[in-house]
Amino acid sequence: MAMGRLMWVCLVLLLGAGIAQQVHAWGDTGHRIICEIAFQELNPRARAEVTRLIRLAPEFRRFSMSCIFPDHPRQRSPEHFVNLERSATQLGDNPCPLSDKCVMTAIASDLAILSEPTASDPDKVKALKFLGHWVGDVHQPLHVSFQDDRGGNGVKEAGPCQGNLHAVWDTCIIETQLGLETDADDQAAADAGGHPSESAAESGTRRAVRP
């Protein structure tokens, strides 16, 4: 199985499912946790290829850090979500029913680059950074959501998580439950049940897992 397709399958199996135009999905900590768990679950061959590609991007020390790339600055904005009509109960044959592009087509296009044997390494690196982010986005429940309330951005919230419903999912739940100083890689190791983190995989050691 091609590395890109294997990575996609692992990401999908690990995460849960469900639009944001002005906020960043999950926030940086959430995206890094998702991508670190995905990295830990790859088989050794795929993990080595991901590590090789990310090392070609010197601004990132590990794959999990690269997954926030599409938000800093915001890139390919229409592709971070799927807009649906209020009457929708599921995604149909058209992956982007209200637009030409959405997160579903973004996943397919970047996965195709990673799966193409003749694609250049620079193109694969860029596609890998986007793909990790897209799969995080698509599993934020309000990134596959209703157009009329802008994926929860139009729903005001009060109490422990103030602002709007989308921001509750993006950052407040994570910050409230895990703390502002949570280390994404440590948390991912704990959530994954002790699989090696990226740094441990590179050094041939196992990382300690929080109780």
Secondary structure, DSSP 8 states (H G I E B T S, - for coil): --HHHHHHHHHHHHS-----SSS-TTHHHHHHHHHHHHHHHS-HHHHHHHHHHHTTSTT-SSHHHHTTTTBTTB-SGGGG-EEE-TT--S--SSSSTTSS--HHHHHHHHHHHHH-TTS-HHHHHHHHHHHHHHHHHHTSGGGEEETTTTTTTTSEE-SSS-EEHHHIIIIIHHHHHH-TT--HHHHHHHHTTS---HHHHHHT-------
